[in-house]
C-alpha cells in the first residue's frame, strides 16, 4: 500500500482515503516517510536551488 501527504489537511493518507492529485505528495512506502514529505520537498528544493546557482555562476565565468 502507498501513503501520501495531503498538503491541504497536513495529514498522511493511504490509497484508500487519499485526496485529490493536486493536494498530495507521494507516493511513499511508509506512513513515516509520508509524514516527512514537506521536509523532503524542502531538501530537494534547496539542492536544486544550489545546482541552479552553480549553473548560473558557471555561465558568468565564460
C-alpha positions as CSV (number, residue, x, y, z in Angstrom):
1,X,0.0,0.0,0.0
2,X,1.2,3.5,-0.8
3,X,1.0,6.5,1.5
4,X,0.6,10.2,0.6
5,X,0.9,13.5,2.4
6,X,-2.0,15.9,1.9
7,X,-0.7,19.4,1.8
8,X,-4.2,20.9,2.5
9,X,-5.0,18.8,5.6
10,X,-1.4,18.2,6.7
11,X,-2.3,14.5,7.2
12,X,-0.9,11.3,5.9
13,X,-3.3,9.3,3.8
14,X,-3.4,5.9,2.3
15,X,-4.6,4.8,-1.1
16,X,-7.9,4.1,0.5
17,X,-8.6,7.7,1.6
18,X,-6.2,9.9,-0.4
19,X,-7.2,13.4,-1.5
20,X,-7.1,14.9,-5.0
21,X,-3.9,14.5,-7.0
22,X,-3.2,18.3,-6.8
23,X,-3.3,18.1,-2.9
24,X,-1.0,15.2,-2.2
25,X,2.8,14.5,-2.3
26,X,3.9,10.9,-2.8
27,X,3.6,8.0,-3.1
28,X,5.7,6.9,-0.1
29,X,6.3,3.4,1.0
30,X,5.6,4.0,4.7
31,X,3.4,6.3,6.8
32,X,6.6,7.7,8.4
33,X,8.2,8.7,5.1
34,X,4.9,10.4,4.0
35,X,4.9,12.2,7.3
36,X,8.3,13.8,6.4
37,X,7.1,14.8,2.9
38,X,7.5,18.5,3.4
39,X,11.0,18.1,4.8
40,X,12.0,16.0,1.8
41,X,10.5,18.6,-0.5
42,X,12.4,21.4,1.2
43,X,15.6,19.4,1.0
44,X,15.1,18.8,-2.8
45,X,14.3,22.5,-3.4
46,X,17.4,23.6,-1.5
47,X,19.5,21.1,-3.5
48,X,18.0,22.2,-6.9
49,X,18.4,25.9,-6.0
50,X,22.1,25.3,-5.2
51,X,22.5,23.5,-8.6
52,X,20.8,26.4,-10.4
53,X,23.1,28.9,-8.7
54,X,26.2,26.8,-9.6
55,X,24.9,26.6,-13.2
56,X,24.3,30.3,-13.4
57,X,27.7,31.1,-11.8
58,X,29.4,28.9,-14.4
59,X,27.8,30.9,-17.2
60,X,29.1,34.1,-15.7
61,X,32.7,32.8,-15.8
62,X,32.5,32.0,-19.5
